[in-house]
Amino acid sequence: MSESVNPILVVGGTGRHGGTGAYVARQLLKLGIPVRALVRERDDRAKALEEIGAKVVVGDLRDRRSLIPALEGTVTDYFTYPIAGGIVDAAANFASAARAAGLKRLVVMSMAPAHPDSPSDLGRAQWLAEELLEWSGLSCIHLRIAALFFENLELLHGEDILGDGVIRNSFPDLPMNWIAGEDAGKLAIAALRFPERFGDKTAVYPTGTEKFSHSEVAGIIGRHLGRSLRHETVSVGAWQTRLMEFSEQNKRINLDMARHISAVGAGMRKPFPINDMFGAVTQEQAMTLDEALRSGYLAFKR
């Protein structure tokens, strides 16, 4: 890639849930591509990135001024944002700073519910943010991952799996697409390095390679743990309340996230059909749920 001599700014390099930004930063460095990681503060996660060779830049997507030096000298960058409010303002600040810095191309980690008619407020906001990035003149690839992350099972259901063995959420018991956060990161790396593999579309919908209902997922995890698990569909309000109870112990969960995922679950009627995009653009095999459990990538422990 001719642009690899330029640093790639990774927004969300210290992100937690799914960890796509951190994975992208680490893998780019392994490939010998200079990485500039945008962080809110120099905490232990930022220090860990510095130790493996990333240049850490403190900035804030809510402050355009802080983004100008972070973007300087970059040609192709990676943008992700947590499942939380503020994405439209963040995209506006980033788009304006990117224009000033001369950024040419952007890979955006997105989600299938990014749509103007999404049942989720955050889904509609994500779509609008992506419109803003397009309007700024950037050449974008929006990775609208049409799958649930394996990490959701640990983050959103870990307590119940280890508790009474009931996976409760607002999803109907339909077969859903699943993917590892690490594999979503691999899609981002492919988009950064080989955009031609994605064709001429600005928004793509990779699915991963596995499709399971939550009842089937309960069976797979139950066999791994040696116990009986089941799935129960509950109301949007009931799941929001349960998630906010979890948020008291896990700061990765917030009210915006709870509202988003419960609305998406309740609105699910026809999941995306599985496609072969992952293998075609990464030239690798996606991680399976069984592999995630056996390897410890996905772990359920107190």
C-alpha positions in Angstrom: 0.0 0.0 0.0 1.6 3.2 -1.1 0.1 5.2 1.7 1.6 3.0 4.4 4.5 5.4 4.9 2.0 7.8 6.4 0.8 7.1 9.9 -2.7 5.9 10.4 -4.7 7.6 13.1 -6.7 5.0 15.0 -9.6 6.6 16.8 -10.8 4.3 19.7 -7.4 2.7 20.1 -8.1 2.1 23.8 -11.7 1.1 23.3 -13.0 -1.7 25.5 -16.2 -3.4 24.2 -15.3 -5.5 21.1 -11.8 -3.9 21.2 -11.7 -3.2 17.5 -9.6 -0.1 17.8 -7.0 -1.7 20.0 -6.8 -4.7 17.8 -6.4 -2.6 14.6 -3.7 -0.5 16.3 -1.7 -3.6 17.4 -2.0 -5.4 14.0 -1.0 -2.4 12.0 2.1 -2.0 14.1 2.9 -5.7 13.5 2.7 -5.0 9.8 5.2 -2.2 10.2 2.7 0.6 9.6 3.1 3.6 11.9 0.1 4.1 14.2 -1.1 7.3 15.9 -3.6 6.5 18.6 -6.1 9.1 19.7 -6.9 8.8 23.4 -8.8 10.8 25.9 -6.2 10.4 28.6 -2.9 8.7 29.2 -4.1 5.7 31.2 -2.7 2.2 31.4 -4.3 1.2 28.1 -2.7 4.2 26.3 0.7 3.3 28.0 0.3 -0.3 26.7 -0.1 1.1 23.1 3.0 3.3 23.5 5.0 0.3 24.7 4.4 -1.6 21.4 5.3 1.4 19.3 2.2 3.5 18.8 2.4 7.3 19.1 -0.3 8.3 21.5 -2.0 11.6 21.0 -4.4 13.1 23.6 -7.5 14.5 22.0 -11.2 14.7 22.3 -13.8 14.1 19.6 -15.9 16.8 21.3 -13.1 19.4 20.7 -12.2 20.0 17.0 -9.0 21.9 18.0 -7.5 18.8 19.6 -8.1 16.8 16.5 -6.1 18.9 14.1 -2.6 17.9 15.3 -3.8 14.3 15.7 -4.8 14.2 12.0 -1.8 16.1 10.6 0.2 14.0 8.1 -2.3 11.2 7.9 -3.9 10.1 4.6 -6.0 7.1 5.6 -7.5 6.8 9.1 -9.8 4.5 11.2 -12.8 5.9 13.1 -14.9 4.1 15.7 -17.1 5.4 18.5 -18.5 3.8 21.6 -22.2 2.7 21.8 -23.1 6.0 23.5 -24.6 9.4 22.7 -22.6 12.2 21.0 -21.7 10.5 17.7 -23.1 13.2 15.5 -21.1 16.0 17.2 -18.1 13.8 17.2 -18.4 13.1 13.5 -18.9 16.8 12.7 -15.7 17.8 14.7 -13.7 15.0 13.1 -15.0 15.8 9.5 -14.1 19.4 9.9 -10.7 18.7 11.3 -10.1 16.1 8.6 -10.8 18.6 5.9 -8.4 21.0 7.4 -5.7 18.4 7.7 -6.2 17.1 4.2 -7.3 13.5 5.1 -8.3 11.5 2.0 -9.8 8.3 3.2 -11.6 6.9 6.2 -12.6 3.5 7.4 -15.6 3.6 9.8 -16.5 0.8 12.2 -20.3 0.9 12.0 -23.3 -1.3 12.6 -26.2 -2.7 10.6 -28.8 -0.6 12.5 -27.2 2.6 11.1 -30.2 3.6 9.1 -32.5 6.7 9.0 -35.5 4.5 10.1 -33.7 2.4 12.7 -35.7 1.5 15.8 -32.7 2.7 17.8 -31.9 6.4 18.5 -28.2 5.5 18.2 -28.8 3.6 15.0 -30.3 6.8 13.4 -27.5 8.9 14.9 -24.8 6.6 13.5 -26.3 6.9 10.1 -26.4 10.7 10.3 -22.8 10.8 11.5 -21.8 8.8 8.5 -23.7 11.2 6.2 -21.7 14.0 7.8 -18.4 12.2 7.1 -19.4 11.7 3.5 -20.4 15.3 3.0 -17.0 16.4 4.2 -15.6 14.9 1.0 -13.8 11.9 2.5 -13.7 8.7 0.6 -15.3 6.3 3.2 -15.9 2.7 3.8 -18.5 2.2 6.5 -18.3 -1.3 7.9 -21.9 -1.9 9.0 -21.3 -5.1 10.8 -24.4 -7.2 10.3 -23.8 -9.5 13.2 -23.8 -9.6 17.0 -20.4 -9.6 18.7 -19.4 -12.7 20.7 -18.3 -10.2 23.3 -22.0 -9.3 23.9 -22.5 -12.7 25.4 -19.9 -12.0 28.1 -20.7 -8.3 28.6 -24.5 -8.4 28.5 -25.3 -11.9 29.7 -22.3 -13.1 31.7 -23.9 -12.6 35.1 -27.1 -14.5 34.1 -25.1 -17.3 32.5 -23.2 -17.8 35.7 -26.3 -17.1 37.8 -29.6 -18.8 37.1 -28.6 -19.9 33.6 -31.1 -17.9 31.6 -30.0 -15.6 28.8 -32.6 -12.9 28.9 -32.9 -10.2 26.2 -35.5 -8.6 23.9 -34.3 -10.6 20.8 -36.8 -13.1 19.3 -35.4 -16.6 19.2 -34.4 -16.2 15.5 -31.1 -17.3 14.0 -28.7 -14.3 14.3 -25.3 -13.6 12.7 -22.3 -13.7 15.0 -18.8 -12.4 14.8 -15.8 -11.9 17.0 -14.7 -8.3 17.7 -11.2 -9.4 16.6 -12.6 -10.4 13.2 -14.4 -7.1 12.9 -11.0 -5.6 13.4 -9.6 -7.7 10.6 -12.2 -6.4 8.3 -11.1 -2.8 9.2 -7.5 -3.6 8.5 -8.4 -5.1 5.1 -10.4 -1.9 4.4 -7.4 0.3 5.4 -4.9 -1.7 3.3 -6.9 -3.1 0.4 -10.0 -0.9 -0.2 -10.3 -2.2 -3.7 -11.5 -5.6 -2.3 -14.7 -3.9 -1.1 -15.7 -2.7 -4.6 -17.2 0.7 -5.1 -19.7 0.6 -2.2 -19.3 3.1 0.6 -21.4 1.1 3.0 -20.9 -2.7 3.3 -22.6 -5.3 5.5 -20.2 -8.1 6.5 -21.9 -10.8 8.5 -19.3 -13.2 9.9 -19.8 -16.9 9.0 -22.0 -18.3 11.8 -25.8 -18.0 12.4 -27.3 -19.2 15.7 -30.5 -18.4 17.6 -29.9 -17.4 21.2 -31.3 -20.8 22.3 -28.7 -22.5 20.1 -26.0 -20.2 21.6 -27.2 -21.1 25.1 -26.8 -24.8 24.2 -23.3 -24.3 22.9 -22.1 -22.3 25.9 -24.0 -24.7 28.2 -22.1 -27.7 26.8 -18.8 -25.8 27.2 -19.6 -25.0 30.8 -21.2 -28.3 31.6 -24.5 -26.9 32.7 -28.0 -26.3 31.4 -28.7 -22.8 29.9 -31.7 -21.4 28.0 -32.9 -18.3 26.4 -35.9 -16.2 27.3 -37.3 -13.2 25.4 -38.3 -10.4 27.7 -39.7 -6.9 27.1 -37.6 -3.9 26.1 -38.2 -2.3 29.5 -37.3 -5.5 31.4 -34.0 -5.9 29.6 -33.1 -2.2 29.9 -33.6 -2.5 33.7 -31.5 -5.6 33.9 -28.7 -4.0 31.9 -28.7 -0.9 34.1 -28.3 -3.2 37.1 -25.2 -4.7 35.4 -23.9 -1.1 34.7 -23.3 -0.6 38.4 -20.5 -3.1 38.3 -19.4 -2.7 34.7 -18.9 0.9 33.3 -18.8 -0.4 29.7 -22.6 -0.6 30.0 -24.5 2.7 29.9 -28.1 3.8 29.4 -27.6 4.7 25.8 -26.2 1.2 25.1 -29.1 -0.4 27.0 -31.7 1.5 25.1 -29.9 0.8 21.8 -29.5 -2.9 22.1 -32.9 -3.5 23.6 -34.6 -1.5 20.8 -32.6 -3.4 18.1 -33.4 -6.7 19.7 -37.2 -6.0 19.9 -37.2 -4.7 16.3 -35.4 -7.7 14.8 -37.5 -9.6 12.3 -35.3 -10.8 9.5 -31.5 -10.9 10.1 -29.2 -10.4 7.2 -28.4 -13.5 5.2 -24.9 -14.8 5.7 -22.4 -13.5 3.1 -18.8 -14.5 2.3 -17.4 -10.9 2.6 -15.1 -11.8 5.5 -13.2 -14.5 3.7 -13.1 -12.6 0.5 -11.5 -9.4 1.9 -9.4 -10.8 4.8 -8.4 -14.0 3.1 -8.8 -15.7 6.5 -11.2 -17.9 8.3 -13.5 -16.3 10.8 -13.4 -17.4 14.4 -16.2 -19.7 15.4 -18.1 -19.5 18.7 -16.8 -22.9 19.7 -13.2 -21.7 19.0 -13.8 -18.6 21.0 -14.9 -20.6 24.0 -12.2 -23.3 23.7 -9.4 -20.8 23.3 -10.5 -18.6 26.2 -11.2 -15.7 23.9 -14.7 -15.7 25.4 -14.6 -16.6 29.1 -17.3 -16.8 31.7 -15.9 -16.5 35.2 -16.5 -14.3 38.2 
